[in-house]
Amino acid sequence: MKDYIEERVLEVAQYIIDNNSTVRGAARIFNVSKSTVHKDVHERLFRINRDMYRRCRAVLDKNKAERHIRGGLATREKYKKINEKRCAHL
């Protein structure tokens, strides 16, 4: 594996661990696709550093378990804004 790829994998994984980041959030910061981040932390990281892989997976598993809650909150905010606009026109 190329050195720059290994370096990116380790940087992305450390960012996810330090910031409890999601795959999408890390992809935005490192200016790569979420597919690249996913492959980095699910395949490449396992071969490079298994301890970091386990810590990174723990963060991503936690985020996945909470995903439905964040989605519900986003929907709630969406309709709250719609109702505020509707009430402002009355």
Secondary structure, 3 states (H helix, E strand, C coil): CCHHHHHHHHHHHHHHHHHCCCHHHHHHHHCCCHHHHHHHHHHHHHHHCHHHHHHHHHHHHHHHHHHHHHHHHHHHHHHHHHHHHHHHHC
